[in-house]
Amino acid sequence: MTFRPEVQKPVATIRKTINFVRRGEVVSLSNVPPERTLLEVLREDLGCTGTKEGCGEGDCGACTVVLGEAEGSGVRYRAINSCIRLAHSIDGMALWTVEDIAAADGALHPAQEAMVQAHGSQCGFCTPGFVMSLFGMYQNHVCKGGQITRGLAQEELSGNLCRCTGYRPILDAAQAMEKLPAAKLDETTLLKALKQIAPTRQSGSYDSPRTLKALLEARATHPDAQIVAGCTDVGLWVTKMHMQFERVLDVTQVAELRRIEHYPHHIAIGAAVSLTDAFAALVANRPQLKTFANRFAGLPVRNSGTLGGNVANGSPIGDSMPLLIALGADVVLMSVRGHRELPLEKLYTGYRKNVMAPDEVLAWIKVPKAVPAENLKVYKISKRYDDDISAVCLAINLHIDNDVVSHASIGAGGVAATPVRAVKTEAALTGQPWTQATVQQAMTVLRAEFTPISDMRASGAYRMQVLGNLLQRYWLESQGAQQINLESFRLADEKEAA
């Protein structure tokens, strides 16, 4: 069926049909423009106005919905921001909005009932998004026999903002869900429905290849197509800049690029792997990255966005690149002509510019595994602790043998037109004794190495000062200093606080 009249564009294109499962039934939408967001389709085409638009940039969580995909013998649930998610990207998936989770007889889902009992709704505008994040949490933890701690609730609700500052009762609701009568989805029936609508590639204005070969051929044929993954950045071009695309090339369904492969000395992360899964792999190898991974963005953004998209986008304030630079990561670029590999920092030539040829795509990110001599720390400085963009991001990876710095690798973000390696500071540290004097000298070098700009997030002078301060923090922590930053703070469970 048609929900939106045809929009005249300079070049006529074929628009594929979107099929997804909602309320146990298959929904088919045709004639949907490639740049139309999922939120627009829900509110304007399907009349599902329970899902709200707060910010239009994936920042507040009012638009949160939950997607389901077949994974192994079960279903994987992900809370995502519908305001910046392109509608075509959910083809072949299951979708839940706040209107969909109550029982047929009207009984509230535990995510809803817990909010009522805990008085978790204030003005109510953000409530649908919170409820859907709670629903995703319920499916991924309570239904699998897990327990929701205060810390877990805060972590998984970090992408939802309450402007009435009513977080305590919402966190109470998260922990109360497991005590309410269970509400389980019929996954057997759902999996049958998902199998029924298993997506097939329909080349046209929105092309979603299923194999790497098909992706490279599509890129060679249409080098001007807009490549998208989770759309956590491109989505803003649509909602804030009102951009339209004649053709979109979605990499997220390419089977080869959805994999994480483990080798003796490195991890290979496909460009279509979500940030959630990519960081899980990095944290498994380096547990100290857990807090940084949680702070990268709110969970809905991490569930949609991909590590490959963050790297290819090349924003100077993208948080993954300083870390990957410090880890010595390489990127693999591919085309129908072959492939090439280069250090990640060599990918960029200027502000949001890179060395990729028109027919190339970023396919893999190769991250060296941790070694015993490694001392890695990554620091994110932002105005808001959770769910915020960095003013400065600094990743420091030193190998210290017998109190001498044998190797230094430092990545920085927010201080130049691109994510960048601090080569002068690395040279100032390498081969030097690990002492306060060495650190003080390196701090001076680090502050002078870049000329950051002043913008809405921080002044250039502030950024230079913070760069040195973070190296000083690294030194203090290496000497055993504790509780010198917010990362050492742990949110106690309610019974512990009592």
TORPA-306252 format. One record per residue (C-alpha): residue in three letters; x, z, y. Coordinates in steps of 0.25 Angstrom, whole numbers, plus 5000, padded with zeros to 4 digits. Layout:
BEGIN
AlaXZY;...
END
This chain:
BEGIN
Met500050005000;Thr500449985014;Phe500550105024;Arg501350035035;Pro501149905042;Glu502249805041;Val503249815052;Gln503849685057;Lys505349675057;Pro506349565059;Val506549535045;Ala505449545034;Thr505849635022;Ile505149675009;Arg504749825009;Lys504849894995;Thr503649984990;Ile503950134990;Asn503450204978;Phe503550354976;Val502750464969;Arg501950564977;Arg500850664972;Gly501150604958;Glu500750464962;Val501550344966;Val501450304980;Ser501850164984;Leu502150114998;Ser502449975003;Asn502849915016;Val503650035020;Pro504749995030;Pro506150035026;Glu506450125037;Arg505150205035;Thr505350355032;Leu504650435021;Leu504050525032;Glu503450405039;Val502850355026;Leu502250495023;Arg501650525036;Glu501250395041;Asp500950305029;Leu500550415019;Gly499950515028;Cys500750625023;Thr500850705036;Gly501250835029;Thr502650785030;Lys503150815044;Glu504150745053;Gly504950845061;Cys506250785065;Gly506350645059;Glu507750665055;Gly507850745042;Asp508150875050;Cys506950965050;Gly506350945036;Ala504850935040;Cys504750795033;Thr505350845020;Val504750785007;Val505250794993;Leu505650674984;Gly505750674969;Glu506650584961;Ala506750574946;Glu508050634941;Gly508450644927;Ser507150704920;Gly506650774932;Val506350754947;Arg507250784958;Tyr506650834971;Arg507250814985;Ala506650864998;Ile506950755009;Asn506650725023;Ser505550615024;Cys505850585039;Ile507150515036;Arg506950465022;Leu506550325021;Ala505250305013;His505750195004;Ser506850294999;Ile505850374991;Asp505450254982;Gly505350304968;Met505250444971;Ala504250554972;Leu503850614985;Trp503250754989;Thr502750785003;Val502150915007;Glu500750865004;Asp501050834990;Ile501550974984;Ala500251054983;Ala499551054970;Ala498350964968;Asp497451084969;Gly498051114983;Ala498851234978;Leu500151244987;His501551204981;Pro502451334980;Ala503251264992;Gln501951275000;Glu501351404995;Ala502751474997;Met502751425012;Val501351485014;Gln501651615008;Ala502951635015;His502351585028;Gly503351475029;Ser502651385038;Gln502651405053;Cys502251285062;Gly502151205049;Phe502851075054;Cys504051095045;Thr503251165033;Pro503051035025;Gly504551005025;Phe504851145021;Val503851145010;Met504351015004;Ser505751065004;Leu505251184997;Phe504551094987;Gly505851024984;Met506551164982;Tyr505351204973;Gln505551084964;Asn507051084964;His507251234962;Val505951314958;Cys505451204948;Lys506751204941;Gly506851354940;Gly507751384951;Gln507651494962;Ile507551474977;Thr508551564984;Arg508551584999;Gly509751505001;Leu509251394993;Ala507951385001;Gln508751385014;Glu509651275008;Glu508551185004;Leu507651205016;Ser508851175026;Gly508251045029;Asn506951105034;Leu506851165048;Cys505751255053;Arg505751255068;Cys504851385067;Thr506151455061;Gly505251505049;Tyr506351495038;Arg506151625032;Pro504751605026;Ile505151465022;Leu506351515014;Asp505451625008;Ala504451515004;Ala505551444997;Gln505951564989;Ala504451594986;Met504151464979;Glu504651494966;Lys503651624965;Leu502451534967;Pro501651464956;Ala502451344951;Ala502151204955;Lys502851104946;Leu502850954948;Asp502550864936;Glu503850794935;Thr503550724922;Thr502450644929;Leu503250634942;Leu504450564934;Lys503450464928;Ala502950434942;Leu504350414947;Lys504750324935;Gln503550244938;Ile504050214952;Ala505450204949;Pro505950124961;Thr506449984959;Arg507249914969;Gln506449824979;Ser507349754988;Gly506849745002;Ser506849815015;Tyr507149945008;Asp508149924997;Ser508450034987;Pro509449974976;Arg509550054963;Thr510950014959;Leu512250004966;Lys512349854963;Ala511049834970;Leu511449914982;Leu512749834984;Glu512049704983;Ala510949754993;Arg511949795003;Ala512749665002;Thr511449585004;His510949675015;Pro512149735023;Asp511249765035;Ala510249855027;Gln510149995031;Ile510750085019;Val510050215017;Ala510250335007;Gly509450455011;Cys509150415025;Thr509550545031;Asp510250465042;Val509550335042;Gly508250405042;Leu508550455056;Trp508850315061;Val507350285057;Thr506750405063;Lys507550425075;Met508050285079;His506850215073;Met507750115066;Gln507150015056;Phe507849945044;Glu507549805039;Arg508249845026;Val508649975020;Leu509649995008;Asp509450125001;Val510550174992;Thr509950294986;Gln509350234974;Val510650164969;Ala510950234956;Glu512450234956;Leu512450294970;Arg511550404966;Arg512650464957;Ile513650574959;Glu514850544950;His515950644946;Tyr517350604943;Pro518650694940;His519050694955;His517850654963;Ile516350644964;Ala515750514967;Ile514450524975;Gly513550404976;Ala513050364990;Ala511550384986;Val511750534981;Ser511050624990;Leu511750724999;Thr511150834990;Asp511750784977;Ala513050744984;Phe513250884990;Ala512850944976;Ala514050864970;Leu514950904981;Val514551054980;Ala514751054965;Asn516151014967;Arg516451094979;Pro515451214980;Gln515851254994;Leu515151134999;Lys513751194996;Thr513451255010;Phe513951125017;Ala513051035008;Asn511851125011;Arg512151105026;Phe512350955026;Ala510850935029;Gly509550995024;Leu509150975010;Pro508150855013;Val509250775020;Arg510250805008;Asn509250764998;Ser509050625005;Gly510350595011;Thr511550545003;Leu513050575004;Gly513350425004;Gly512350405016;Asn512950525024;Val514350465022;Ala513950315024;Asn513250355037;Gly514550415042;Ser513950505053;Pro515050585060;Ile514150715057;Gly513850685043;Asp514250805035;Ser514650745022;Met515850665027;Pro516750775032;Leu516650845019;Leu516850715011;Ile518050675020;Ala518650815017;Leu518450795002;Gly519150655003;Ala517950574999;Asp517950424997;Val516750334999;Val516550204990;Leu515950084997;Met515349974989;Ser514849834990;Val514549714981;Arg516049684984;Gly516549814978;His516849954983;Arg517950024991;Glu518250174992;Leu518750245005;Pro518950385010;Leu517650425017;Glu518250445030;Lys518650305030;Leu517250255029;Tyr516950275044;Thr517450185055;Gly516550245067;Tyr515250315070;Arg514350285058;Lys515250165055;Asn515950135042;Val516850035035;Met515749995025;Ala515549845024;Pro514049795026;Asp513949775011;Glu514549905007;Val513850035004;Leu514450175002;Ala514250204987;Trp515050324983;Ile515750444989;Lys516850504981;Val517250644983;Pro518450714977;Lys518250834969;Ala518750974973;Val520151014970;Pro520651154969;Ala521551154981;Glu520351104990;Asn519751195001;Leu518551125006;Lys517651175018;Val516651095026;Tyr516051145038;Lys514751105045;Ile514451145060;Ser513051115065;Lys512051185074;Arg511151215063;Tyr511651265050;Asp510751195041;Asp510151055042;Asp511051005054;Ile512050905057;Ser513450945059;Ala514150955073;Val515450965065;Cys515750955050;Leu517150985045;Ala517650985030;Ile519051035027;Asn519651025014;Leu521051085012;His521951095000;Ile522751215002;Asp523951244992;Asn524851364994;Asp524251385008;Val524651245012;Val523651135015;Ser523951025005;His522850935009;Ala521850935020;Ser520550855021;Ile519550875033;Gly518250795037;Ala517550815050;Gly516150775055;Gly515550775069;Val516850755076;Ala517050605076;Ala516350475075;Thr516450485060;Pro516650585049;Val518150605049;Arg519350665042;Ala520250755051;Val521550695047;Lys522350755058;Thr521950895054;Glu522150865039;Ala523550825043;Ala523750955051;Leu523351045039;Thr524050965027;Gly525351025023;Gln525151155032;Pro525051295028;Trp523651345027;Thr523751445039;Gln523051485052;Ala524051405060;Thr523851285052;Val522351295054;Gln522451315069;Gln523351195070;Ala522351115062;Met521151165070;Thr521851105083;Val522050975076;Leu520650965070;Arg520050995084;Ala520850885090;Glu520650775079;Phe519250735083;Thr518550715096;Pro517050745093;Ile515950715102;Ser514950805109;Asp513550785104;Met512250865102;Arg512850945090;Ala514150985097;Ser515150955107;Gly516450895104;Ala517251015109;Tyr516351105099;Arg516651005088;Met518151015090;Gln518151165091;Val517351175078;Leu518251085070;Gly519351185072;Asn518551305070;Leu518051245056;Leu519551235052;Gln519751375056;Arg518551415048;Tyr519151345036;Trp520451425038;Leu519651555039;Glu518851525026;Ser520151485019;Gln520651625022;Gly519351695017;Ala518551715029;Gln517051725025;Gln515751715033;Ile516251645045;Asn515151535045;Leu513651525041;Glu513951455028;Ser514351595022;Phe512951645026;Arg511951655014;Leu510451665016;Ala510051785007;Asp508751784999;Glu507551865005;Lys507751974994;Glu509251984997;Ala508951995012;Ala507952105009;
END
